[in-house]
Amino acid sequence: MTIVWEQSQFLALRYEADQRISLYIMDTFFVKVFYDPVLNEIVRHRIFVTDTLLMSHVPSQMLSQILADLL
């Protein structure tokens, strides 16, 4: 996960159940990082290349602007 912290750009954070889900962009793909604060560890991550999964993190009216600024 070090490469995510060093070479990506943070986009958004949301909370779901007992986890914090951070969204990052790296080059041509996105990374979701699932962190459990009780365990104090990353419990999983998900990599994707389409903007479909961004909708759960970023309101649709902001999505176009964020992508235009980053890509």
N, C-alpha and C positions, 0 to 999 in steps of 0.2 A: 504493500500500500504506500510505501515511501514515494514511489514515482507519482502517485496521485497528488500527494501533498506538495511535491516539488515542481511538477510540470503541468498542473491543471489550473483552471480558474474556477473558483467557487461561484455557484449560481444561486442556490437557494437551500433553505433548511425548513423541514416540517417535522411535526411530531405525530407519531402513529402508535397507539397503545403505549407500550413502555420503551419505545425506541425513538432515537433521533435519526432522521434520514437526511443526509446531505447530498446535494446534487452538484456535480462538477462537470466541466467540459474539458476534453483533452483532444487537441487536433480535430479529428473528424468523428469523434464519438463522445458519449456521455457516460458518466459513472455515478451510480447511486451507492452510497455507503451507509450501511445500517449499523448504528452504534447503540449498545445497551448500557446505559449509565449504571445500572445495578451491578452488572458484571464488570463494568469498566473495560469493555472490549468491543471491537468490531465483530459482529456476529455473521455478517455476510456482505457481499457486494454484488452489484448487477451492472453489466456493461450493455449499452444499446446504441444503435446508430440512427434511429429515427426520432423525430420530435414527439411522437405519440405519447410516450411515457412522461414527457415534460408537463403535460396538462395537469397532473396531480400535484405538481410543485408550483407552477407559475400560472397565474390567471391568464386566460387566452389573450386579453387585450395587451398584456405585457410581453407575451412570447415573441411576437414578430420583432419588436424592438430589441429584445435581448439577443436574439439570433442575428439580427442585422449588425449589432454592435460587436459581436464576438466572431462571426464567421466572415 
